[in-house]
Amino acid sequence: NPVGKQVQRLCMEQGVYLRPLGNVVYLLPPLCISEAQLQQCYSAIHQAIHTLVAEQQ
């Protein structure tokens, strides 16, 4: 599996939807997103990447 798909799966488990393109993921949040919602997105991505790195070790 490409890393992007794995990050997408882990983020979706946290209610964050993003789009993977191979090993790249990107968000396209609305302009009206709150700071808290944006932080939730970044936290979910960070946690997903941390989880994948831990699984590799």
VMD Tcl script that draws the C-alpha trace (Angstrom):
set ca {
  {0.00 0.00 0.00}
  {1.22 3.48 -0.72}
  {1.84 5.48 2.42}
  {-0.83 8.01 1.43}
  {-3.58 5.37 1.53}
  {-2.44 4.23 4.96}
  {-2.45 7.80 6.28}
  {-5.91 8.30 4.77}
  {-7.27 5.21 6.52}
  {-5.87 6.23 9.90}
  {-7.14 9.80 9.54}
  {-10.61 8.65 8.53}
  {-10.76 6.65 11.77}
  {-10.41 10.03 13.52}
  {-13.05 11.72 11.35}
  {-10.58 13.58 9.12}
  {-11.01 13.17 5.38}
  {-8.12 13.84 3.05}
  {-7.03 12.77 -0.40}
  {-4.01 10.57 -1.02}
  {-2.00 10.78 -4.23}
  {0.60 8.02 -3.96}
  {2.84 8.97 -1.06}
  {1.35 12.46 -0.82}
  {-1.77 13.51 1.07}
  {-3.50 16.84 0.89}
  {-6.33 18.67 2.55}
  {-8.66 21.12 0.90}
  {-10.47 22.67 3.87}
  {-13.14 25.31 3.39}
  {-12.16 28.93 3.96}
  {-14.54 29.06 6.94}
  {-12.69 26.31 8.86}
  {-12.01 27.17 12.48}
  {-8.58 27.11 14.06}
  {-9.68 24.16 16.23}
  {-10.88 22.17 13.23}
  {-7.66 22.85 11.35}
  {-5.65 21.76 14.39}
  {-7.70 18.55 14.52}
  {-6.72 17.83 10.91}
  {-3.03 18.43 11.55}
  {-3.13 16.36 14.74}
  {-4.76 13.44 12.92}
  {-2.13 13.53 10.17}
  {0.69 13.77 12.73}
  {-0.70 10.86 14.73}
  {-1.20 8.75 11.59}
  {2.39 9.30 10.45}
  {3.68 8.60 13.96}
  {1.70 5.35 14.03}
  {3.06 4.24 10.65}
  {6.65 5.02 11.65}
  {6.22 3.08 14.91}
  {4.87 0.08 12.98}
  {7.97 0.09 10.76}
  {10.34 -0.22 13.73}
}
mol new
graphics top color blue
foreach p $ca { graphics top sphere $p radius 0.5 }
foreach p [lrange $ca 0 end-1] q [lrange $ca 1 end] { graphics top cylinder $p $q radius 0.2 }
display resetview
